[in-house]
Amino acid sequence: MNTEFILADRQFTLIRYPEKHQHVSLQAWDSADELLISHVDDLVSEQSLTGNMLIFNDDFGALGCWFTQHNPIWISDSFIALKSLGENLKANLLNPVIDDNDKISAPVRSLTSVESLTLDTHLAPDIILIKVPRTLALLEQQLIDIRKVATPDTQIIAAGKVKSITKSVLALFENTLGPTTTSLAKKKSRLIFCQVSPALRPKTNDYPSRWTCTLPTGKTVQLNNHANVFSRQSLDIGARVLLPHMTVSSNDVVVDLGCGNGVLGLQALAMAPDCRVFFVDESYMAVESARLNVLENFPDKIDQCEFVASNCLEALLNKKPTPEITKVFCNPPFHQQNAITGHIAWQMFQDARECLVKSGHLIVVGNRHLEYHIKLKRLFGGAKVIASDNKFVVLGTAKR
């Protein structure tokens, strides 16, 4: 992995957390970061900042490290992005102040995307930097939040790959904030410039979205979905295939890994009301959605549940005492930001093997072409097909 970021006579060592699991072809910054940094450096050299700088969706901390002299407020929905920022601040001797929950208070102040829903900067920000996220709904939520604190004098600059700056993205800026223009493309990236228009009527905030789902047990649940939750408008296909084949007993300690809105964990509670459930995801909005859904549908079971933002099962492995997990259910992602990668599934399977008690089970659903059975055979000695259709397969394996 290329870790040396050199630009404008400055050099940083930057990694994607966790460094040991990354493919050698991946790096912690892209050409959109470079384009944004170059533009903002020129801008700031011409005028001093008197208000706040806000940074949204910094993938692995490159922007946070570069702009530490401005003490920015750094906002992300990703636990992995936050861990990357912390590691990169330390590696570059920028003296971060980090608490036991990985929250950073200096020289960058970190906020999760859930905390930013009630953002109050006291001073109107001078400049807001945005990396365009993959999820349009998250961008819309963030622009609605920005409208609350920005003024017509606030410089709002977004960056992304040319292919990610679509007509829909530009329309969101235009319709939520105000007049919007773009830069010329450079190294397949582009900038968006936007100015808040006081005359524009504020958009209605439709998040979290809500819909009804009937579980295989027959119980009907209301599902709350914050803006960055995967498949936030309907039950995702993988979960739909897995749900009818879940088996849970009252003495099980279950992990819904990559929980999203927590529907697999809700099914576990519906099947076995006395089981314990850990809802784990690297998205803060996913973890909060799962918490809301347990509170709404199983309020008397909330004390049996824990809601954990984590890189795979890292947080549970570091927990003392380590929970004795008997079942892990997961539908692994195969994207990280804009990169297609298998390292997340591989780490999920490794962590599950380490977390599970002897004879504990890992149950996985995934696209057939991902060939998870090969990985499971390497780690567990084999896997059996529990269910399948033309596109998905449900695999089960046990720790020996």
N, C-alpha and C positions, 0 to 999 in steps of 0.2 A: 504494500500500500504506500502510495506517495504521501509523505507527511510534511514536506517542506513547502510552505506557502510563501512565495516571494512576490512582492508587488510594491512598486514605488519606493524602492530602496529600504523596504521593511521586510522582515522575515519572521514567520511564526511556524512553530511545529504544531500541526493539527491532526487529530485522530478522530475516527468515528468510533464511538463507544458501542460495545466493548471491543477494543482493538484486536484481541486475540481471535475473534470470530469473523473478522472482515476478510473479504476476498481481496487479493493483491491488486486487482484492477480498480478498486474503489478508492475515493479520496473524500476529504471532509469539506470541500468547497467546490464550486463550479464557476463557469464563466459568468453566470448571472451575479454571483457574489462580487466578482472582480469588477464588473461593469458598474454595479451599485456603489461599491467602495470608491472607485475612481471619480464618479460623478459627485458623491457626497463630500469627498475630500476637497475637490475644487470649490464646491458650494460653501463649505465651512471656512475655507481660507479667505473668502471674500466677506463673510459676515460672522460675527460671534454669536454663539447660542446663549440666550438668556433663560429659555424655558427648558422643558424636558425633551429628550430624544427617546422615542419609543421604537422598539424593534420587534416585529412579528415574524414568527415561523423561521427563525434562523436554524437551518437544518442540523448543524453540528457545532455551532459556536463560533464560526469564522467571523461573523459580523460583531458578535459580542466582544470577542477578543480585540478586534481592530479598533473599536470605538470606546474602549474603556475610559479614555480621558474625558469623555462626556457623561460618564456615569449613567448609562441608559437604563430605561425600564425595558426588560427583555421578556417577551410573552410567547409561550409555546404550549401546545397540547401534548407534546411528546416528552415522556420521561427520559428516553434515550437522548434526545436533543439536550435536555437539562444536564444529564450526566456528562455528555460530551463537552458542553460548555465548561462545567466545573473542572474536568480533567485538563482541558486545554488552557484554562486560566492558570492552573497550577503548573503545567508543563512549561509555560512561557513566563513564569515567575511574576505573575500579575497579582499575587497575594489575595486570592478570593477568601471571603468570609462565608463559610458554608455550614449550615446547621445539620442536625442528625437526620432530617428529612430531605437532605440534598438541596434545600432552598438556599439561594445565594443572595446576600444582602449588600456586598461590595466586591469589586468596584462596579459590578452590574447588579441591578435589583431584579430578581427573577419573579415572574408571576405565572401560574398555570393558566390555561385558557378558561378554566372554571372561575378562578379568582378574578380574571380580567372582565368577567361579565358585569362586575360592579366597580369597574375601574374609576378611580377618582384621583387625578393627578394634581389637583389644587391649582397648579399653573397650567395654562394651555400649552401643549407641546409645540416647540418650534419646528420639529421635524419628525416625521413618522416613516419608518422604513418597513417594507413588507416584502417577504419572499412569497410569491403566489403559490398557495397550497394546491395539492391535487384535488381536494374536495371543494367544490363550488359552495356548498352550504357553509363550510367553515369560513371561507372568505366572506360570504354574505354576513354571517354573524359578526365577524371582526369589523367589517365596514360599518355595521350598525353601531357597534361599540365605539368606534373611532368618531362617528358623527356626534357622540355625546360630549367629547372632550376637545375636538379640533375646532379651529376657527378658520376664516378665510385666509388668514396670514400663515397658517400651518403648511409647511412644505410636506406633501404626501408623495412618496416615491416608492413604487413597487418594481420588482424585478423577477424575471422568470425566463425560461427557455421560450423561444419563439413559438413552438408548438403548443405551449401551455397558455399563451396569451391569446385567447380566442375571442370571438365577437361576444360570447356570453360573459367572459371575464370583464371586458371593457364596458359592456352594458351594466354590469353590477356596479362598477365604480361610478359611471355616469348617473345611474338612477338612484344610487344610495348617497353619494357625496356631492357630485357636481361635475363641472367640465373636465374632460379627460383627454389627454393626448399621449402619444408614444414616441420613443426615440427610434432612430434607425437601428437595425439589427447589427450586432457585433458578436462574432464567435457564437452564432446561433442563439444569442440572448438579446433581450430588449428591456427597456425601462418603460414604466407607466408613470405619468405625471398627472396629479389630480388636485383640484382645489375645491374646498367646501363652498357650496352655494347656500347662503341663508334662505334664499327664496324657495329652495327645494323642500318639499314636504317630507319630514322624516318617515322612513319606511316602518311598517309594522313588523315587530319581531315575532316570527312564527316558531321560534325554537324555545324549548325542546318540542319536537313534533310528537304526537301521540297516536297510537292505533291499537286495535284489539287483536289478540291472538288466542286461539283455542289450542291448548296443549294436548298431546296424545292422551293424557289422563282424563281429559274432558273438562278440565278447569279452564275458564276464560280469564285471561290476564290483560291488563292495560299496560302497554309498553311506552315508556318515555325515552326519547332519543335526542340527545344533544347533537349539535350540528355536525360534529366530526365522527359520529358513530357509523361504522360500516353497515351498509344496508339499512339506513335509518328509516326508510319509508315502508319496508315490508320485510318479512322473514327471509333471510338469505337462503339460497338454494342448498348450500351445504348443511346448514342447521336443519332445514326441512327434511333432508335425507337422514340425518343422525338422530333426531329427536325420538322417533318411534322405536329406536333400537337401544335406547339407554336403559340400563338396569342399575338401580340404586337401592340400598337397604339402610335401615335406620342407624346402624352403627358405622356407616361409611363416613369418611372425611374426604370431601370431593373438592377438586379444583376445576373451575371453569376458566381455562387458560386461553387468553385472547378473547375475553368475555364479551366484548361489544356491549350490547344492552343487557346482557346477563340471562338470555332466554334459556340456555342450557342449565344454568344454576337454578333458575326458577322451576324447570322441569324436575330437577333433582329434589327440590323442596316439596313439590307436589307429589312426587312418588314416595318420598321417605321423610315425613315431617320432622323427624328427630335427627336427621343427618346434619353435619356441619359443612358449610360451603365457603371456599375462598374464591372470590371473583377477582381475576388478575388480568390486567391489560397495561400496555405502555401508554395508552391514551387516557389522559385525565378525564376527558368528557365521557369516555366509555365507562370508566370506573364509577363516575358520578351517576351516569344513567342507570347502571346496575343497582346502585344503592337506592336511587329513587324507586326503582321497580320492585325491589324487595319491600321497601317501606309501604308502597301502595298495595301490593298484592299479598304479601305475607308479613304484615307488621309485627305479628307476635314471634316471628322467626329471626328478627333483625340481630338479636344477640348471638345467634348461631352462625352468623355470617361475618366475614371480613372482606374489605374492599381495598385492593392493593395495586398501586401503580408500580410497575416493575419491568425490568428487562427480563423477559421470559419468567423463570421461577427463581431468579436471583434473590429476591427479597425473602422468599420462604426458606431458601437454603441458608440465608444468613440469620434467620430468626432463631432466637434462643428461648426455650428449647425448640428444635425443629419439629414442625407438625408431622404427625404420622399419617401421611396421605395414603388413602387406599384406592382412589380413582382419580384419574385426570382425563377430562374431555377437552378436545381442542380441534379447531379448524384453522390450521396455521396460515398466516399471510405469506405471500411470496413476492411482495413489493416492499421496499423501504425507500420512502420519498419517491423518486422517479426511477429507481433502479430495480430491476427484476433480480431477485437473489434467493438462494435456497438456504442461506446460513441461519435465518430465523427459525425455520422448521427444524433444522439440525440441532440448534441450541435448545429449542423446546423439548425435543425428544431426549437429549442428553440430561437436561435438568429434571425431566419427569422420571427418568430412570434413577437419578440420584435421590429424588424426593420420596419416591414410592416405597412403602414397606414391602417386605418379601411377599410375593404373590399378589401385590397390588397391580391394578390394570391401567393401561393407557389406551384410550379409544380415540381414534383420529378419523376425521373426514377430510377428503381432499379430491381435487381433480385427478382423474385416472393418469393423465400424462405426467404428473409430478412423481409418480412411482415411489411413494413413501414406503412401500413394502421393502424396498431395497435397504433404505436407511434403518428401518425397524429390525430387519434381520441382522444387520451389523451390530446394532446396540443390544437387542433383546434375544437374539437367536432365532427369531421367526415372528410371524404375524398371521392371523387368520382373517379372512374376509367375512365380515358380519353382514354386510348388505352392499348392494351396488345398483347403479342404473347406467345409462349410456354415458354419463359424464362424470359421476362421482362414485367413490368407493369408501366404505366405512371399514376400517381395520382395527383389530383389537390385539393387544399383546400383553404379556404379564412379566413382571420382574421375577427372575429365578433366584 
